[in-house]
Amino acid sequence: MASLQSVFPKAVNVFGEIKYSERDLWRNVLIVALEDAIGKGLKQYGIGQDYKCERALAYFLEPNRDFVLVCHYAGFDHEYVRMKVKKYIKEKKNGRTNR
């Protein structure tokens, strides 16, 4: 399975670039949303986990202004992120493991 890191490039200052705290915050928002979409770390609190995953996945797959804005703040193209998430989910459903 592809790692979450392959969906979103590292937000770490590896090459001496200027660090942008706000950009990194929004990148983490996307990472947490993807973790929710795949069910990583979700706890049961009355609403079924499947429903939570479906709603979180819809955030990536269904057109919405919030997603476009978060991607913009994160420094990503929303269409590219959507394409990568679709690919990741497809690989996850097919049982591929790319570690």
C-alpha positions in Angstrom: 0.0 0.0 0.0 1.3 3.5 -0.8 2.3 5.4 2.3 0.4 8.6 3.4 3.7 10.4 2.8 3.6 9.6 -0.9 0.3 11.4 -1.1 1.6 14.6 0.5 5.2 15.5 0.2 7.1 16.1 3.4 6.6 19.5 5.0 10.1 19.4 6.4 12.8 21.9 5.8 15.2 19.4 4.1 16.8 21.5 1.4 17.2 24.8 3.3 14.0 26.3 2.0 12.2 28.8 4.2 9.8 27.1 6.5 6.2 28.2 6.3 4.3 27.4 9.5 0.9 28.2 8.1 1.5 26.1 5.0 2.7 23.2 7.1 -0.4 23.5 9.3 -2.7 23.2 6.3 -0.7 20.3 5.0 -1.3 18.5 8.3 -5.0 19.3 8.0 -5.0 17.4 4.7 -3.0 14.5 6.3 -5.5 14.1 9.2 -8.4 14.3 6.8 -6.9 11.5 4.7 -6.3 9.4 7.9 -9.9 9.9 8.7 -10.9 8.8 5.2 -9.0 5.5 5.5 -10.2 4.9 9.1 -6.8 5.4 10.8 -7.3 6.3 14.4 -11.1 6.7 14.4 -12.9 5.8 17.6 -16.5 4.8 17.9 -18.6 7.4 19.5 -22.2 6.5 18.5 -21.8 7.0 14.7 -20.5 4.1 12.7 -16.9 4.2 11.6 -18.0 3.4 8.0 -20.1 6.6 7.9 -17.2 8.7 9.3 -14.9 7.2 6.6 -17.4 7.8 3.9 -17.9 11.5 4.9 -14.1 12.0 5.2 -13.5 10.4 1.8 -16.2 12.5 0.3 -14.3 15.6 1.4 -11.6 14.6 -1.1 -13.7 13.1 -3.9 -16.7 15.4 -4.1 -16.2 19.0 -5.3 -16.3 21.5 -2.5 -14.8 24.9 -1.8 -13.3 24.1 1.5 -11.1 21.4 0.0 -9.9 23.8 -2.7 -9.1 26.5 -0.1 -7.3 24.1 2.2 -5.2 22.8 -0.7 -4.4 26.4 -1.8 -3.3 27.3 1.8 -1.2 24.1 1.8 0.5 25.0 -1.4 -1.0 22.2 -3.4 -3.1 22.0 -6.5 -6.4 20.6 -5.5 -6.9 18.6 -8.7 -3.5 16.9 -8.2 -4.3 16.1 -4.5 -7.7 14.7 -5.5 -6.0 12.5 -8.2 -3.4 11.2 -5.8 -6.0 10.4 -3.1 -8.1 8.5 -5.7 -5.1 6.5 -6.7 -4.2 5.8 -3.1 -7.7 4.6 -2.3 -7.8 2.5 -5.4 -4.5 0.8 -4.4 -5.7 0.3 -0.9 -8.9 -1.4 -2.1 -6.9 -3.6 -4.4 -4.7 -4.7 -1.5 -1.4 -3.4 -2.9 1.5 -2.8 -0.5 4.3 -0.4 -1.5 6.4 -0.1 1.6 
